[in-house]
Amino acid sequence: MKINKIMVLCLVALTSMAMGLGCHKDSLPPCEGGNCCWQGGGPEFVKRVDGARAEYGGSGFSLMEPISVTNGYESHSVLLCPVLEDMVRKKKLFNNYTAVGNQVRLIDSTRLYRYRVWGIIYKMNNIIGIIPRPTYAISIDRIEDFQ
């Protein structure tokens, strides 16, 4: 009798775990070939990141590792694909940057790169920035806190 109760409890626990793994309320919409990142942006696949350390900045992320080096300048910044902005905002990530005049400053420099991100980085060929360097966008698959 006692063994049957234990088996039933184990079965219930395994079933609830399987249902929890199969259902993702906050799953992000798919972004095939970077098409969710600005219509006409001319996305070009750069690389996939898996668990890359990142700092959230409101409209995008600053990655710990450089994405590329252009004319001696390391690019660490990626814009968030617009279709994903609402989904990421719902996660209530801490924006560690503030604008003071015409400068951007860190709010908390003691805990940098507090997140890990998974996703695909695209170079947006048709988006020209003020600085002559590539503009990158990221389609996020997953975000986790990094302790």
C-alpha positions, 0 to 999 in steps of 0.5 A, spaced: 500 500 500 505 504 501 509 503 495 503 504 491 502 511 494 509 513 493 509 510 485 503 515 484 506 521 487 512 520 483 508 519 477 504 525 479 511 529 479 513 526 473 507 528 469 507 535 472 514 536 470 513 534 463 507 539 462 511 544 465 517 543 460 512 543 454 508 549 456 512 556 455 507 562 457 513 567 455 516 563 449 518 568 444 516 569 437 520 565 432 525 570 427 526 566 421 532 569 417 532 575 421 526 578 418 523 580 424 528 585 425 526 591 421 523 590 415 528 592 409 534 592 414 537 587 410 539 582 415 545 577 414 547 572 419 553 573 423 553 568 429 549 564 434 550 566 441 549 560 447 549 563 454 553 569 452 554 574 458 550 581 457 548 587 460 541 590 458 540 597 456 533 598 454 533 598 447 538 592 446 544 588 450 552 590 450 555 583 450 562 581 454 565 578 448 566 583 442 561 581 436 566 584 431 572 588 430 572 594 425 578 599 424 580 597 431 574 598 434 570 592 438 563 592 437 559 589 443 552 592 442 546 589 439 539 592 438 533 588 440 529 586 434 523 590 435 518 584 435 521 582 441 521 588 445 515 587 449 516 580 451 523 582 454 520 588 457 515 583 461 521 579 464 523 586 467 530 586 466 534 591 470 537 597 465 544 598 468 545 604 463 542 612 464 543 618 460 546 624 463 547 629 458 550 626 451 553 621 455 551 614 457 553 611 464 553 605 468 548 605 474 551 599 478 558 598 475 559 592 481 555 587 477 556 587 470 554 583 465 548 580 469 545 576 464 546 570 459 543 570 452 541 565 447 539 567 440 542 569 433 546 576 431 544 579 425 548 584 421 543 589 419 546 591 412 541 597 410 541 600 417 546 606 417 548 609 424 552 615 425 558 612 427 561 608 421 561 601 424 556 595 423 549 595 426 547 589 429 541 586 432 539 580 436 533 575 436 533 572 443 531 565 444 532 565 452 535 570 457 537 568 464 540 571 470 547 570 471 549 570 479 
